[in-house]
């Protein structure tokens, strides 16, 4: 009986940008709606992952621009969840990802006094800067356009 309830239903699936997963039309539309706000896109794990895949497929050579800021944003989010001691190793990791020098210096200053609240404020500030850089990037606009193009290929009911 349960099998017959699916009879006649066709689920349209859309490939991720890298082809790794299929997403439902509703999921793609939900993510497209989230892209009205870069912050909402970054806070949603599925949307953030899709943006990351898109940036990877768009890249020709070294990482640059929005992809670097996205990786820094994600790493800061990991550090904000962590309650362990924040050390120079974490700063070095962010620096290796491409954190601008002045932000590396600010984070180093905050780490020296070992006040986790001030370190977290600095990490939040770095995330804010990253989200603004992503928002200003042409890569994010192309991401939004690419999602719209995928949605436009969906057969109308």
C-alpha positions as CSV (number, residue, x, y, z in Angstrom):
1,X,0.0,0.0,0.0
2,X,2.8,2.4,0.9
3,X,4.5,1.8,-2.4
4,X,1.4,2.8,-4.4
5,X,1.4,6.2,-2.7
6,X,4.5,7.2,-4.6
7,X,3.0,6.1,-7.9
8,X,2.9,8.9,-10.5
9,X,5.1,11.3,-8.4
10,X,8.2,12.5,-10.2
11,X,10.9,14.2,-8.1
12,X,13.0,16.6,-10.0
13,X,16.6,16.6,-8.8
14,X,19.2,19.1,-9.6
15,X,23.0,18.4,-9.5
16,X,25.3,20.3,-7.2
17,X,27.8,22.5,-9.1
18,X,30.5,19.8,-8.8
19,X,28.0,17.0,-9.6
20,X,28.5,15.4,-6.1
21,X,24.9,15.4,-4.9
22,X,21.4,15.8,-6.1
23,X,19.2,18.4,-4.6
24,X,15.4,18.8,-4.7
25,X,13.9,21.8,-6.5
26,X,12.6,23.0,-3.2
27,X,16.1,22.9,-1.6
28,X,17.5,24.8,-4.5
29,X,14.7,27.4,-4.3
30,X,15.3,27.7,-0.5
31,X,19.0,28.3,-1.0
32,X,18.3,30.8,-3.8
33,X,16.1,32.7,-1.4
34,X,18.8,32.6,1.2
35,X,21.2,34.3,-1.3
36,X,19.3,37.5,-0.9
37,X,21.5,37.8,2.2
38,X,25.1,36.8,2.3
39,X,24.9,36.3,6.0
40,X,21.9,34.0,5.8
41,X,23.8,32.0,3.1
42,X,26.8,31.7,5.3
43,X,24.8,30.7,8.3
44,X,23.0,27.8,6.5
45,X,25.3,24.8,6.1
46,X,23.8,23.5,2.9
47,X,23.9,27.0,1.2
48,X,27.4,27.5,2.5
49,X,28.5,24.1,1.2
50,X,26.9,24.8,-2.2
51,X,28.7,28.2,-2.4
52,X,32.0,26.5,-1.5
53,X,31.5,23.9,-4.3
54,X,30.6,26.6,-6.8
55,X,33.8,28.6,-5.9
56,X,35.9,25.5,-6.3
57,X,34.5,24.7,-9.7
58,X,35.0,28.4,-10.8
59,X,38.6,28.5,-9.8
60,X,41.4,28.3,-12.3
61,X,44.6,28.1,-10.3
62,X,45.1,29.5,-6.8
63,X,42.3,30.4,-4.5
64,X,41.4,34.1,-4.5
65,X,38.8,36.5,-3.4
66,X,35.5,35.1,-2.1
67,X,36.9,31.6,-1.7
68,X,39.6,32.7,0.6
69,X,37.2,34.8,2.7
70,X,34.8,31.9,2.8
71,X,37.4,29.5,4.2
72,X,38.4,32.1,6.8
73,X,34.8,32.6,7.8
74,X,34.3,28.8,8.2
75,X,37.5,28.4,10.2
76,X,36.4,31.3,12.5
77,X,33.1,29.6,13.0
78,X,34.9,26.4,14.1
79,X,37.0,28.4,16.5
80,X,33.9,30.1,17.9
81,X,32.3,26.7,18.7
82,X,35.5,25.5,20.4
83,X,36.0,26.2,24.1
84,X,39.6,25.1,24.2
85,X,42.5,27.6,24.5
86,X,43.0,29.7,21.5
87,X,46.7,29.7,20.6
88,X,49.2,30.9,18.0
89,X,48.6,27.7,16.1
90,X,45.0,28.8,15.3
91,X,46.2,32.2,14.3
92,X,48.8,30.6,12.0
93,X,46.1,28.5,10.5
94,X,44.0,31.5,9.7
95,X,47.1,33.3,8.4
96,X,47.8,30.4,6.1
97,X,44.3,30.6,4.7
98,X,45.0,34.2,3.8
99,X,43.8,36.3,6.7
100,X,44.9,39.9,6.0
101,X,47.9,41.0,8.0
102,X,46.2,43.7,10.1
103,X,43.5,41.1,11.2
104,X,46.2,38.6,12.1
105,X,47.9,41.3,14.2
106,X,44.6,42.2,15.9
107,X,43.9,38.6,16.7
108,X,47.4,38.1,18.0
109,X,47.0,41.1,20.4
110,X,43.7,39.7,21.7
111,X,45.2,36.2,22.2
112,X,48.1,37.6,24.3
113,X,45.8,38.5,27.1
114,X,44.0,35.1,26.9
115,X,40.6,36.7,27.3
116,X,38.3,34.3,25.4
117,X,35.5,36.9,25.2
118,X,37.8,39.4,23.4
119,X,39.1,36.7,21.2
120,X,35.6,35.7,20.2
121,X,34.7,39.3,19.5
122,X,37.7,39.5,17.2
123,X,36.7,36.3,15.5
124,X,33.2,37.6,15.0
125,X,34.6,40.8,13.6
126,X,36.7,38.8,11.2
127,X,33.6,36.9,10.1
128,X,31.8,40.2,9.6
129,X,34.6,41.5,7.4
130,X,34.7,38.2,5.4
131,X,30.9,38.3,4.8
132,X,31.1,41.9,3.5
133,X,34.0,40.9,1.2
134,X,32.0,37.9,-0.1
135,X,29.0,40.1,-0.6
136,X,31.0,42.6,-2.6
137,X,32.6,39.9,-4.8
138,X,31.6,39.2,-8.4
139,X,31.9,35.5,-7.4
140,X,28.8,35.7,-5.1
141,X,26.8,37.4,-7.8
142,X,27.8,34.7,-10.3
143,X,26.8,32.1,-7.7
144,X,23.4,33.6,-7.4
145,X,23.0,33.8,-11.2
146,X,24.1,30.1,-11.5
147,X,21.4,29.0,-9.0
148,X,18.8,31.0,-10.9
149,X,20.0,29.4,-14.2
150,X,19.6,25.9,-12.7
151,X,16.1,26.8,-11.5
152,X,15.2,28.1,-15.0
153,X,16.1,24.7,-16.5
154,X,13.4,23.0,-14.3
155,X,10.4,22.0,-16.4
156,X,7.3,24.0,-15.5
157,X,4.4,22.1,-14.1
